[in-house]
Amino acid sequence: MFWGECAVAKCSIGKGIEHCGLCSDLPCDMLQAAFDHPEHGDNGERLANLQAWARGEDSYIELGTFPARKAH
């Protein structure tokens, strides 16, 4: 369960779009920071899902499917 305010969701709602995949700024700095968060991040699966949904694909890539990215 999520507690608090989600800045990413608030941004989408403010732009009147269903999800970030439909945003012309994808991936923006705010979304990338959420994806790169050490506790809540992933290896690119969320971004790939958003891009697929924006193309109208009804698919879902499980988190942890992609190989781990190397630290910079």
PDB file of N, CA, C, O and CB in Angstrom:
ATOM      1  N   MET A   1       0.839  -1.176   0.000  1.00  0.00           N
ATOM      2  CA  MET A   1       0.000   0.000   0.000  1.00  0.00           C
ATOM      3  C   MET A   1       0.886   1.241   0.000  1.00  0.00           C
ATOM      4  O   MET A   1       1.931   1.265   0.650  1.00  0.00           O
ATOM      5  CB  MET A   1      -0.956  -0.003   1.214  1.00  0.00           C
ATOM      6  N   PHE A   2       0.478   2.237  -0.707  1.00  0.00           N
ATOM      7  CA  PHE A   2       1.228   3.482  -0.813  1.00  0.00           C
ATOM      8  C   PHE A   2       0.657   4.514   0.157  1.00  0.00           C
ATOM      9  O   PHE A   2      -0.558   4.685   0.263  1.00  0.00           O
ATOM     10  CB  PHE A   2       1.195   4.021  -2.264  1.00  0.00           C
ATOM     11  N   TRP A   3       1.537   5.179   0.845  1.00  0.00           N
ATOM     12  CA  TRP A   3       1.133   6.240   1.765  1.00  0.00           C
ATOM     13  C   TRP A   3       1.815   7.535   1.342  1.00  0.00           C
ATOM     14  O   TRP A   3       3.015   7.549   1.070  1.00  0.00           O
ATOM     15  CB  TRP A   3       1.490   5.876   3.243  1.00  0.00           C
ATOM     16  N   GLY A   4       1.070   8.597   1.288  1.00  0.00           N
ATOM     17  CA  GLY A   4       1.658   9.883   0.958  1.00  0.00           C
ATOM     18  C   GLY A   4       1.253  10.346  -0.426  1.00  0.00           C
ATOM     19  O   GLY A   4       0.326   9.814  -1.035  1.00  0.00           O
ATOM     20  N   GLU A   5       1.955  11.330  -0.898  1.00  0.00           N
ATOM     21  CA  GLU A   5       1.662  11.931  -2.200  1.00  0.00           C
ATOM     22  C   GLU A   5       2.715  11.498  -3.200  1.00  0.00           C
ATOM     23  O   GLU A   5       3.909  11.551  -2.907  1.00  0.00           O
ATOM     24  CB  GLU A   5       1.605  13.476  -2.103  1.00  0.00           C
ATOM     25  N   CYS A   6       2.294  11.079  -4.355  1.00  0.00           N
ATOM     26  CA  CYS A   6       3.214  10.656  -5.407  1.00  0.00           C
ATOM     27  C   CYS A   6       3.373  11.795  -6.411  1.00  0.00           C
ATOM     28  O   CYS A   6       2.432  12.143  -7.124  1.00  0.00           O
ATOM     29  CB  CYS A   6       2.704   9.360  -6.111  1.00  0.00           C
ATOM     30  N   ALA A   7       4.560  12.363  -6.457  1.00  0.00           N
ATOM     31  CA  ALA A   7       4.819  13.489  -7.362  1.00  0.00           C
ATOM     32  C   ALA A   7       4.677  13.076  -8.823  1.00  0.00           C
ATOM     33  O   ALA A   7       4.265  13.881  -9.658  1.00  0.00           O
ATOM     34  CB  ALA A   7       6.219  14.056  -7.116  1.00  0.00           C
ATOM     35  N   VAL A   8       5.016  11.833  -9.135  1.00  0.00           N
ATOM     36  CA  VAL A   8       4.914  11.346 -10.513  1.00  0.00           C
ATOM     37  C   VAL A   8       3.446  11.266 -10.931  1.00  0.00           C
ATOM     38  O   VAL A   8       3.080  11.729 -12.012  1.00  0.00           O
ATOM     39  CB  VAL A   8       5.596   9.958 -10.659  1.00  0.00           C
ATOM     40  N   ALA A   9       2.609  10.683 -10.081  1.00  0.00           N
ATOM     41  CA  ALA A   9       1.176  10.600 -10.385  1.00  0.00           C
ATOM     42  C   ALA A   9       0.562  11.994 -10.468  1.00  0.00           C
ATOM     43  O   ALA A   9      -0.247  12.277 -11.351  1.00  0.00           O
ATOM     44  CB  ALA A   9       0.444   9.759  -9.319  1.00  0.00           C
ATOM     45  N   LYS A  10       0.955  12.852  -9.544  1.00  0.00           N
ATOM     46  CA  LYS A  10       0.438  14.220  -9.535  1.00  0.00           C
ATOM     47  C   LYS A  10       0.780  14.940 -10.844  1.00  0.00           C
ATOM     48  O   LYS A  10      -0.032  15.705 -11.364  1.00  0.00           O
ATOM     49  CB  LYS A  10       1.006  14.999  -8.334  1.00  0.00           C
ATOM     50  N   CYS A  11       1.966  14.696 -11.364  1.00  0.00           N
ATOM     51  CA  CYS A  11       2.385  15.308 -12.623  1.00  0.00           C
ATOM     52  C   CYS A  11       1.492  14.843 -13.775  1.00  0.00           C
ATOM     53  O   CYS A  11       1.014  15.660 -14.561  1.00  0.00           O
ATOM     54  CB  CYS A  11       3.860  14.971 -12.920  1.00  0.00           C
ATOM     55  N   SER A  12       1.269  13.535 -13.873  1.00  0.00           N
ATOM     56  CA  SER A  12       0.415  12.988 -14.939  1.00  0.00           C
ATOM     57  C   SER A  12      -1.000  13.539 -14.853  1.00  0.00           C
ATOM     58  O   SER A  12      -1.589  13.940 -15.857  1.00  0.00           O
ATOM     59  CB  SER A  12       0.380  11.456 -14.866  1.00  0.00           C
ATOM     60  N   ILE A  13      -1.536  13.553 -13.636  1.00  0.00           N
ATOM     61  CA  ILE A  13      -2.889  14.068 -13.439  1.00  0.00           C
ATOM     62  C   ILE A  13      -2.946  15.531 -13.841  1.00  0.00           C
ATOM     63  O   ILE A  13      -3.898  15.962 -14.491  1.00  0.00           O
ATOM     64  CB  ILE A  13      -3.339  13.893 -11.974  1.00  0.00           C
ATOM     65  N   GLY A  14      -1.931  16.298 -13.458  1.00  0.00           N
ATOM     66  CA  GLY A  14      -1.880  17.715 -13.793  1.00  0.00           C
ATOM     67  C   GLY A  14      -1.806  17.972 -15.296  1.00  0.00           C
ATOM     68  O   GLY A  14      -2.292  18.993 -15.784  1.00  0.00           O
ATOM     69  N   LYS A  15      -1.194  17.037 -16.024  1.00  0.00           N
ATOM     70  CA  LYS A  15      -1.091  17.166 -17.483  1.00  0.00           C
ATOM     71  C   LYS A  15      -2.302  16.571 -18.194  1.00  0.00           C
ATOM     72  O   LYS A  15      -2.436  16.688 -19.412  1.00  0.00           O
ATOM     73  CB  LYS A  15       0.182  16.488 -17.984  1.00  0.00           C
ATOM     74  N   GLY A  16      -3.188  15.928 -17.418  1.00  0.00           N
ATOM     75  CA  GLY A  16      -4.395  15.350 -18.001  1.00  0.00           C
ATOM     76  C   GLY A  16      -4.133  14.089 -18.809  1.00  0.00           C
ATOM     77  O   GLY A  16      -4.872  13.777 -19.742  1.00  0.00           O
ATOM     78  N   ILE A  17      -3.066  13.356 -18.445  1.00  0.00           N
ATOM     79  CA  ILE A  17      -2.764  12.116 -19.164  1.00  0.00           C
ATOM     80  C   ILE A  17      -2.919  10.926 -18.221  1.00  0.00           C
ATOM     81  O   ILE A  17      -2.781  11.057 -17.004  1.00  0.00           O
ATOM     82  CB  ILE A  17      -1.328  12.157 -19.761  1.00  0.00           C
ATOM     83  N   GLU A  18      -3.207   9.770 -18.803  1.00  0.00           N
ATOM     84  CA  GLU A  18      -3.478   8.568 -18.013  1.00  0.00           C
ATOM     85  C   GLU A  18      -2.246   8.036 -17.300  1.00  0.00           C
ATOM     86  O   GLU A  18      -2.331   7.583 -16.159  1.00  0.00           O
ATOM     87  CB  GLU A  18      -4.044   7.492 -18.896  1.00  0.00           C
ATOM     88  N   HIS A  19      -1.097   8.092 -17.974  1.00  0.00           N
ATOM     89  CA  HIS A  19       0.149   7.613 -17.367  1.00  0.00           C
ATOM     90  C   HIS A  19       1.331   8.258 -18.067  1.00  0.00           C
ATOM     91  O   HIS A  19       1.180   8.866 -19.127  1.00  0.00           O
ATOM     92  CB  HIS A  19       0.250   6.067 -17.441  1.00  0.00           C
ATOM     93  N   CYS A  20       2.506   8.125 -17.473  1.00  0.00           N
ATOM     94  CA  CYS A  20       3.714   8.783 -17.968  1.00  0.00           C
ATOM     95  C   CYS A  20       4.120   8.341 -19.376  1.00  0.00           C
ATOM     96  O   CYS A  20       4.780   9.087 -20.099  1.00  0.00           O
ATOM     97  CB  CYS A  20       4.848   8.522 -17.022  1.00  0.00           C
ATOM     98  N   GLY A  21       3.728   7.145 -19.753  1.00  0.00           N
ATOM     99  CA  GLY A  21       4.067   6.663 -21.092  1.00  0.00           C
ATOM    100  C   GLY A  21       3.494   7.542 -22.189  1.00  0.00           C
ATOM    101  O   GLY A  21       3.995   7.539 -23.314  1.00  0.00           O
ATOM    102  N   LEU A  22       2.452   8.292 -21.874  1.00  0.00           N
ATOM    103  CA  LEU A  22       1.820   9.173 -22.858  1.00  0.00           C
ATOM    104  C   LEU A  22       2.394  10.583 -22.844  1.00  0.00           C
ATOM    105  O   LEU A  22       1.942  11.440 -23.602  1.00  0.00           O
ATOM    106  CB  LEU A  22       0.335   9.235 -22.611  1.00  0.00           C
ATOM    107  N   CYS A  23       3.373  10.832 -22.000  1.00  0.00           N
ATOM    108  CA  CYS A  23       3.955  12.168 -21.870  1.00  0.00           C
ATOM    109  C   CYS A  23       5.054  12.383 -22.912  1.00  0.00           C
ATOM    110  O   CYS A  23       5.860  11.488 -23.166  1.00  0.00           O
ATOM    111  CB  CYS A  23       4.519  12.373 -20.450  1.00  0.00           C
ATOM    112  N   SER A  24       5.079  13.545 -23.498  1.00  0.00           N
ATOM    113  CA  SER A  24       6.101  13.859 -24.507  1.00  0.00           C
ATOM    114  C   SER A  24       7.486  14.025 -23.886  1.00  0.00           C
ATOM    115  O   SER A  24       8.485  14.030 -24.605  1.00  0.00           O
ATOM    116  CB  SER A  24       5.721  15.131 -25.262  1.00  0.00           C
ATOM    117  N   ASP A  25       7.559  14.162 -22.559  1.00  0.00           N
ATOM    118  CA  ASP A  25       8.843  14.320 -21.872  1.00  0.00           C
ATOM    119  C   ASP A  25       9.419  13.004 -21.357  1.00  0.00           C
ATOM    120  O   ASP A  25      10.408  13.022 -20.625  1.00  0.00           O
ATOM    121  CB  ASP A  25       8.686  15.277 -20.723  1.00  0.00           C
ATOM    122  N   LEU A  26       8.836  11.875 -21.713  1.00  0.00           N
ATOM    123  CA  LEU A  26       9.280  10.566 -21.220  1.00  0.00           C
ATOM    124  C   LEU A  26      10.663  10.232 -21.731  1.00  0.00           C
ATOM    125  O   LEU A  26      10.899  10.364 -22.932  1.00  0.00           O
ATOM    126  CB  LEU A  26       8.299   9.474 -21.631  1.00  0.00           C
ATOM    127  N   PRO A  27      11.598   9.804 -20.884  1.00  0.00           N
ATOM    128  CA  PRO A  27      11.539   9.814 -19.426  1.00  0.00           C
ATOM    129  C   PRO A  27      12.081  11.138 -18.899  1.00  0.00           C
ATOM    130  O   PRO A  27      13.182  11.555 -19.258  1.00  0.00           O
ATOM    131  CB  PRO A  27      12.335   8.625 -18.834  1.00  0.00           C
ATOM    132  N   CYS A  28      11.313  11.782 -18.060  1.00  0.00           N
ATOM    133  CA  CYS A  28      11.750  13.055 -17.473  1.00  0.00           C
ATOM    134  C   CYS A  28      12.664  12.786 -16.279  1.00  0.00           C
ATOM    135  O   CYS A  28      12.799  11.645 -15.837  1.00  0.00           O
ATOM    136  CB  CYS A  28      10.527  13.915 -17.039  1.00  0.00           C
ATOM    137  N   ASP A  29      13.277  13.824 -15.768  1.00  0.00           N
ATOM    138  CA  ASP A  29      14.187  13.689 -14.630  1.00  0.00           C
ATOM    139  C   ASP A  29      13.480  13.138 -13.392  1.00  0.00           C
ATOM    140  O   ASP A  29      14.047  12.318 -12.669  1.00  0.00           O
ATOM    141  CB  ASP A  29      14.818  15.036 -14.304  1.00  0.00           C
ATOM    142  N   MET A  30      12.238  13.586 -13.144  1.00  0.00           N
ATOM    143  CA  MET A  30      11.501  13.124 -11.965  1.00  0.00           C
ATOM    144  C   MET A  30      11.232  11.618 -12.059  1.00  0.00           C
ATOM    145  O   MET A  30      11.413  10.893 -11.081  1.00  0.00           O
ATOM    146  CB  MET A  30      10.169  13.901 -11.820  1.00  0.00           C
ATOM    147  N   LEU A  31      10.807  11.157 -13.214  1.00  0.00           N
ATOM    148  CA  LEU A  31      10.519   9.738 -13.387  1.00  0.00           C
ATOM    149  C   LEU A  31      11.801   8.918 -13.318  1.00  0.00           C
ATOM    150  O   LEU A  31      11.822   7.855 -12.697  1.00  0.00           O
ATOM    151  CB  LEU A  31       9.803   9.493 -14.721  1.00  0.00           C
ATOM    152  N   GLN A  32      12.854   9.393 -13.938  1.00  0.00           N
ATOM    153  CA  GLN A  32      14.122   8.670 -13.910  1.00  0.00           C
ATOM    154  C   GLN A  32      14.659   8.560 -12.488  1.00  0.00           C
ATOM    155  O   GLN A  32      15.218   7.529 -12.114  1.00  0.00           O
ATOM    156  CB  GLN A  32      15.149   9.360 -14.808  1.00  0.00           C
ATOM    157  N   ALA A  33      14.491   9.622 -11.690  1.00  0.00           N
ATOM    158  CA  ALA A  33      14.931   9.583 -10.295  1.00  0.00           C
ATOM    159  C   ALA A  33      14.147   8.526  -9.518  1.00  0.00           C
ATOM    160  O   ALA A  33      14.714   7.836  -8.672  1.00  0.00           O
ATOM    161  CB  ALA A  33      14.763  10.968  -9.633  1.00  0.00           C
ATOM    162  N   ALA A  34      12.856   8.395  -9.797  1.00  0.00           N
ATOM    163  CA  ALA A  34      12.047   7.365  -9.133  1.00  0.00           C
ATOM    164  C   ALA A  34      12.515   5.978  -9.541  1.00  0.00           C
ATOM    165  O   ALA A  34      12.609   5.085  -8.699  1.00  0.00           O
ATOM    166  CB  ALA A  34      10.553   7.543  -9.469  1.00  0.00           C
ATOM    167  N   PHE A  35      12.806   5.786 -10.811  1.00  0.00           N
ATOM    168  CA  PHE A  35      13.260   4.485 -11.306  1.00  0.00           C
ATOM    169  C   PHE A  35      14.645   4.134 -10.774  1.00  0.00           C
ATOM    170  O   PHE A  35      14.954   2.958 -10.582  1.00  0.00           O
ATOM    171  CB  PHE A  35      13.273   4.477 -12.830  1.00  0.00           C
ATOM    172  N   ASP A  36      15.475   5.139 -10.536  1.00  0.00           N
ATOM    173  CA  ASP A  36      16.843   4.906 -10.079  1.00  0.00           C
ATOM    174  C   ASP A  36      16.955   4.826  -8.555  1.00  0.00           C
ATOM    175  O   ASP A  36      18.040   4.568  -8.034  1.00  0.00           O
ATOM    176  CB  ASP A  36      17.744   6.002 -10.593  1.00  0.00           C
ATOM    177  N   HIS A  37      15.860   5.040  -7.840  1.00  0.00           N
ATOM    178  CA  HIS A  37      15.878   5.012  -6.376  1.00  0.00           C
ATOM    179  C   HIS A  37      16.355   3.636  -5.919  1.00  0.00           C
ATOM    180  O   HIS A  37      15.814   2.623  -6.365  1.00  0.00           O
ATOM    181  CB  HIS A  37      14.463   5.338  -5.786  1.00  0.00           C
ATOM    182  N   PRO A  38      17.365   3.577  -5.031  1.00  0.00           N
ATOM    183  CA  PRO A  38      17.934   2.283  -4.644  1.00  0.00           C
ATOM    184  C   PRO A  38      16.939   1.327  -3.989  1.00  0.00           C
ATOM    185  O   PRO A  38      17.080   0.109  -4.105  1.00  0.00           O
ATOM    186  CB  PRO A  38      19.073   2.507  -3.709  1.00  0.00           C
ATOM    187  N   GLU A  39      15.947   1.865  -3.310  1.00  0.00           N
ATOM    188  CA  GLU A  39      14.978   0.998  -2.631  1.00  0.00           C
ATOM    189  C   GLU A  39      13.790   0.639  -3.517  1.00  0.00           C
ATOM    190  O   GLU A  39      13.213  -0.438  -3.367  1.00  0.00           O
ATOM    191  CB  GLU A  39      14.480   1.671  -1.369  1.00  0.00           C
ATOM    192  N   HIS A  40      13.418   1.524  -4.437  1.00  0.00           N
ATOM    193  CA  HIS A  40      12.207   1.326  -5.228  1.00  0.00           C
ATOM    194  C   HIS A  40      12.478   1.223  -6.726  1.00  0.00           C
ATOM    195  O   HIS A  40      11.541   1.112  -7.516  1.00  0.00           O
ATOM    196  CB  HIS A  40      11.248   2.451  -4.971  1.00  0.00           C
ATOM    197  N   GLY A  41      13.712   1.259  -7.112  1.00  0.00           N
ATOM    198  CA  GLY A  41      14.047   1.285  -8.528  1.00  0.00           C
ATOM    199  C   GLY A  41      13.949  -0.071  -9.208  1.00  0.00           C
ATOM    200  O   GLY A  41      13.549  -1.064  -8.600  1.00  0.00           O
ATOM    201  N   ASP A  42      14.316  -0.090 -10.460  1.00  0.00           N
ATOM    202  CA  ASP A  42      14.296  -1.311 -11.236  1.00  0.00           C
ATOM    203  C   ASP A  42      15.413  -1.238 -12.275  1.00  0.00           C
ATOM    204  O   ASP A  42      16.252  -0.339 -12.218  1.00  0.00           O
ATOM    205  CB  ASP A  42      12.910  -1.526 -11.908  1.00  0.00           C
ATOM    206  N   ASN A  43      15.429  -2.152 -13.198  1.00  0.00           N
ATOM    207  CA  ASN A  43      16.473  -2.195 -14.226  1.00  0.00           C
ATOM    208  C   ASN A  43      15.957  -1.752 -15.585  1.00  0.00           C
ATOM    209  O   ASN A  43      16.520  -2.130 -16.613  1.00  0.00           O
ATOM    210  CB  ASN A  43      17.045  -3.593 -14.332  1.00  0.00           C
ATOM    211  N   GLY A  44      14.907  -0.967 -15.602  1.00  0.00           N
ATOM    212  CA  GLY A  44      14.349  -0.457 -16.850  1.00  0.00           C
ATOM    213  C   GLY A  44      13.005  -1.058 -17.209  1.00  0.00           C
ATOM    214  O   GLY A  44      12.405  -0.678 -18.215  1.00  0.00           O
ATOM    215  N   GLU A  45      12.517  -2.006 -16.389  1.00  0.00           N
ATOM    216  CA  GLU A  45      11.247  -2.649 -16.713  1.00  0.00           C
ATOM    217  C   GLU A  45      10.075  -1.663 -16.680  1.00  0.00           C
ATOM    218  O   GLU A  45       9.205  -1.719 -17.549  1.00  0.00           O
ATOM    219  CB  GLU A  45      10.985  -3.793 -15.746  1.00  0.00           C
ATOM    220  N   ARG A  46      10.038  -0.774 -15.705  1.00  0.00           N
ATOM    221  CA  ARG A  46       8.915   0.173 -15.623  1.00  0.00           C
ATOM    222  C   ARG A  46       8.882   1.097 -16.838  1.00  0.00           C
ATOM    223  O   ARG A  46       7.813   1.355 -17.392  1.00  0.00           O
ATOM    224  CB  ARG A  46       9.008   1.007 -14.333  1.00  0.00           C
ATOM    225  N   LEU A  47      10.022   1.586 -17.245  1.00  0.00           N
ATOM    226  CA  LEU A  47      10.075   2.454 -18.421  1.00  0.00           C
ATOM    227  C   LEU A  47       9.630   1.684 -19.664  1.00  0.00           C
ATOM    228  O   LEU A  47       8.865   2.207 -20.475  1.00  0.00           O
ATOM    229  CB  LEU A  47      11.502   3.020 -18.618  1.00  0.00           C
ATOM    230  N   ALA A  48      10.099   0.460 -19.817  1.00  0.00           N
ATOM    231  CA  ALA A  48       9.692  -0.365 -20.969  1.00  0.00           C
ATOM    232  C   ALA A  48       8.185  -0.599 -20.952  1.00  0.00           C
ATOM    233  O   ALA A  48       7.544  -0.566 -22.002  1.00  0.00           O
ATOM    234  CB  ALA A  48      10.440  -1.723 -20.964  1.00  0.00           C
ATOM    235  N   ASN A  49       7.613  -0.834 -19.770  1.00  0.00           N
ATOM    236  CA  ASN A  49       6.164  -1.018 -19.671  1.00  0.00           C
ATOM    237  C   ASN A  49       5.421   0.244 -20.090  1.00  0.00           C
ATOM    238  O   ASN A  49       4.457   0.169 -20.850  1.00  0.00           O
ATOM    239  CB  ASN A  49       5.769  -1.408 -18.244  1.00  0.00           C
ATOM    240  N   LEU A  50       5.856   1.397 -19.606  1.00  0.00           N
ATOM    241  CA  LEU A  50       5.199   2.656 -19.968  1.00  0.00           C
ATOM    242  C   LEU A  50       5.259   2.891 -21.471  1.00  0.00           C
ATOM    243  O   LEU A  50       4.270   3.304 -22.076  1.00  0.00           O
ATOM    244  CB  LEU A  50       5.847   3.833 -19.228  1.00  0.00           C
ATOM    245  N   GLN A  51       6.411   2.629 -22.074  1.00  0.00           N
ATOM    246  CA  GLN A  51       6.554   2.822 -23.518  1.00  0.00           C
ATOM    247  C   GLN A  51       5.654   1.867 -24.296  1.00  0.00           C
ATOM    248  O   GLN A  51       5.063   2.252 -25.305  1.00  0.00           O
ATOM    249  CB  GLN A  51       8.013   2.625 -23.939  1.00  0.00           C
ATOM    250  N   ALA A  52       5.550   0.625 -23.832  1.00  0.00           N
ATOM    251  CA  ALA A  52       4.676  -0.352 -24.501  1.00  0.00           C
ATOM    252  C   ALA A  52       3.215   0.065 -24.381  1.00  0.00           C
ATOM    253  O   ALA A  52       2.469  -0.004 -25.358  1.00  0.00           O
ATOM    254  CB  ALA A  52       4.875  -1.763 -23.902  1.00  0.00           C
ATOM    255  N   TRP A  53       2.803   0.494 -23.198  1.00  0.00           N
ATOM    256  CA  TRP A  53       1.417   0.917 -23.003  1.00  0.00           C
ATOM    257  C   TRP A  53       1.095   2.125 -23.867  1.00  0.00           C
ATOM    258  O   TRP A  53      -0.021   2.238 -24.376  1.00  0.00           O
ATOM    259  CB  TRP A  53       1.154   1.239 -21.527  1.00  0.00           C
ATOM    260  N   ALA A  54       2.050   3.030 -24.043  1.00  0.00           N
ATOM    261  CA  ALA A  54       1.841   4.206 -24.889  1.00  0.00           C
ATOM    262  C   ALA A  54       1.646   3.791 -26.348  1.00  0.00           C
ATOM    263  O   ALA A  54       0.957   4.475 -27.105  1.00  0.00           O
ATOM    264  CB  ALA A  54       3.032   5.181 -24.765  1.00  0.00           C
ATOM    265  N   ARG A  55       2.253   2.671 -26.738  1.00  0.00           N
ATOM    266  CA  ARG A  55       2.070   2.146 -28.105  1.00  0.00           C
ATOM    267  C   ARG A  55       0.780   1.340 -28.238  1.00  0.00           C
ATOM    268  O   ARG A  55       0.460   0.847 -29.319  1.00  0.00           O
ATOM    269  CB  ARG A  55       3.264   1.269 -28.500  1.00  0.00           C
ATOM    270  N   GLY A  56       0.040   1.209 -27.135  1.00  0.00           N
ATOM    271  CA  GLY A  56      -1.215   0.477 -27.156  1.00  0.00           C
ATOM    272  C   GLY A  56      -1.068  -1.014 -26.903  1.00  0.00           C
ATOM    273  O   GLY A  56      -2.020  -1.776 -27.077  1.00  0.00           O
ATOM    274  N   GLU A  57       0.116  -1.428 -26.494  1.00  0.00           N
ATOM    275  CA  GLU A  57       0.348  -2.847 -26.218  1.00  0.00           C
ATOM    276  C   GLU A  57      -0.177  -3.189 -24.827  1.00  0.00           C
ATOM    277  O   GLU A  57       0.034  -2.440 -23.873  1.00  0.00           O
ATOM    278  CB  GLU A  57       1.859  -3.197 -26.333  1.00  0.00           C
ATOM    279  N   ASP A  58      -0.851  -4.307 -24.722  1.00  0.00           N
ATOM    280  CA  ASP A  58      -1.368  -4.771 -23.440  1.00  0.00           C
ATOM    281  C   ASP A  58      -0.399  -5.811 -22.894  1.00  0.00           C
ATOM    282  O   ASP A  58      -0.658  -7.013 -22.945  1.00  0.00           O
ATOM    283  CB  ASP A  58      -2.814  -5.361 -23.581  1.00  0.00           C
ATOM    284  N   SER A  59       0.718  -5.323 -22.373  1.00  0.00           N
ATOM    285  CA  SER A  59       1.755  -6.229 -21.894  1.00  0.00           C
ATOM    286  C   SER A  59       2.300  -5.727 -20.568  1.00  0.00           C
ATOM    287  O   SER A  59       2.080  -4.579 -20.181  1.00  0.00           O
ATOM    288  CB  SER A  59       2.889  -6.365 -22.931  1.00  0.00           C
ATOM    289  N   TYR A  60       3.015  -6.610 -19.880  1.00  0.00           N
ATOM    290  CA  TYR A  60       3.633  -6.230 -18.619  1.00  0.00           C
ATOM    291  C   TYR A  60       4.916  -7.034 -18.449  1.00  0.00           C
ATOM    292  O   TYR A  60       4.903  -8.263 -18.523  1.00  0.00           O
ATOM    293  CB  TYR A  60       2.662  -6.460 -17.421  1.00  0.00           C
ATOM    294  N   ILE A  61       6.011  -6.340 -18.224  1.00  0.00           N
ATOM    295  CA  ILE A  61       7.296  -6.979 -17.955  1.00  0.00           C
ATOM    296  C   ILE A  61       7.483  -6.986 -16.445  1.00  0.00           C
ATOM    297  O   ILE A  61       7.465  -5.931 -15.811  1.00  0.00           O
ATOM    298  CB  ILE A  61       8.486  -6.237 -18.684  1.00  0.00           C
ATOM    299  N   GLU A  62       7.661  -8.155 -15.874  1.00  0.00           N
ATOM    300  CA  GLU A  62       7.862  -8.291 -14.432  1.00  0.00           C
ATOM    301  C   GLU A  62       9.134  -7.549 -13.994  1.00  0.00           C
ATOM    302  O   GLU A  62      10.141  -7.563 -14.701  1.00  0.00           O
ATOM    303  CB  GLU A  62       7.947  -9.787 -14.037  1.00  0.00           C
ATOM    304  N   LEU A  63       9.076  -6.912 -12.840  1.00  0.00           N
ATOM    305  CA  LEU A  63      10.264  -6.264 -12.295  1.00  0.00           C
ATOM    306  C   LEU A  63      11.303  -7.332 -11.973  1.00  0.00           C
ATOM    307  O   LEU A  63      10.967  -8.421 -11.507  1.00  0.00           O
ATOM    308  CB  LEU A  63       9.916  -5.425 -11.027  1.00  0.00           C
ATOM    309  N   GLY A  64      12.562  -7.009 -12.225  1.00  0.00           N
ATOM    310  CA  GLY A  64      13.657  -7.957 -11.993  1.00  0.00           C
ATOM    311  C   GLY A  64      13.921  -8.861 -13.176  1.00  0.00           C
ATOM    312  O   GLY A  64      14.740  -9.775 -13.087  1.00  0.00           O
ATOM    313  N   THR A  65      13.234  -8.620 -14.294  1.00  0.00           N
ATOM    314  CA  THR A  65      13.405  -9.435 -15.502  1.00  0.00           C
ATOM    315  C   THR A  65      14.667  -9.037 -16.262  1.00  0.00           C
ATOM    316  O   THR A  65      15.401  -9.899 -16.745  1.00  0.00           O
ATOM    317  CB  THR A  65      12.178  -9.301 -16.417  1.00  0.00           C
ATOM    318  N   PHE A  66      14.920  -7.735 -16.369  1.00  0.00           N
ATOM    319  CA  PHE A  66      16.077  -7.260 -17.102  1.00  0.00           C
ATOM    320  C   PHE A  66      17.339  -7.456 -16.260  1.00  0.00           C
ATOM    321  O   PHE A  66      17.264  -7.465 -15.032  1.00  0.00           O
ATOM    322  CB  PHE A  66      15.904  -5.777 -17.492  1.00  0.00           C
ATOM    323  N   PRO A  67      18.494  -7.613 -16.904  1.00  0.00           N
ATOM    324  CA  PRO A  67      19.739  -7.731 -16.134  1.00  0.00           C
ATOM    325  C   PRO A  67      20.014  -6.449 -15.351  1.00  0.00           C
ATOM    326  O   PRO A  67      19.661  -5.359 -15.800  1.00  0.00           O
ATOM    327  CB  PRO A  67      20.925  -8.046 -17.069  1.00  0.00           C
ATOM    328  N   ALA A  68      20.631  -6.576 -14.206  1.00  0.00           N
ATOM    329  CA  ALA A  68      20.958  -5.416 -13.370  1.00  0.00           C
ATOM    330  C   ALA A  68      21.890  -4.482 -14.122  1.00  0.00           C
ATOM    331  O   ALA A  68      22.824  -4.912 -14.799  1.00  0.00           O
ATOM    332  CB  ALA A  68      21.603  -5.859 -12.036  1.00  0.00           C
ATOM    333  N   ARG A  69      21.608  -3.186 -13.982  1.00  0.00           N
ATOM    334  CA  ARG A  69      22.471  -2.171 -14.591  1.00  0.00           C
ATOM    335  C   ARG A  69      23.679  -1.977 -13.715  1.00  0.00           C
ATOM    336  O   ARG A  69      23.594  -2.072 -12.491  1.00  0.00           O
ATOM    337  CB  ARG A  69      21.721  -0.830 -14.793  1.00  0.00           C
ATOM    338  N   LYS A  70      24.800  -1.707 -14.338  1.00  0.00           N
ATOM    339  CA  LYS A  70      26.028  -1.447 -13.584  1.00  0.00           C
ATOM    340  C   LYS A  70      26.021  -0.024 -13.072  1.00  0.00           C
ATOM    341  O   LYS A  70      25.551   0.886 -13.755  1.00  0.00           O
ATOM    342  CB  LYS A  70      27.278  -1.699 -14.452  1.00  0.00           C
ATOM    343  N   ALA A  71      26.539   0.170 -11.871  1.00  0.00           N
ATOM    344  CA  ALA A  71      26.627   1.511 -11.281  1.00  0.00           C
ATOM    345  C   ALA A  71      27.584   2.361 -12.102  1.00  0.00           C
ATOM    346  O   ALA A  71      28.553   1.853 -12.665  1.00  0.00           O
ATOM    347  CB  ALA A  71      27.094   1.441  -9.798  1.00  0.00           C
ATOM    348  N   HIS A  72      27.308   3.646 -12.164  1.00  0.00           N
ATOM    349  CA  HIS A  72      28.137   4.570 -12.953  1.00  0.00           C
ATOM    350  C   HIS A  72      29.378   4.931 -12.193  1.00  0.00           C
ATOM    351  O   HIS A  72      30.203   5.698 -12.688  1.00  0.00           O
ATOM    352  CB  HIS A  72      27.362   5.837 -13.317  1.00  0.00           C
TER     353      HIS A  72
END
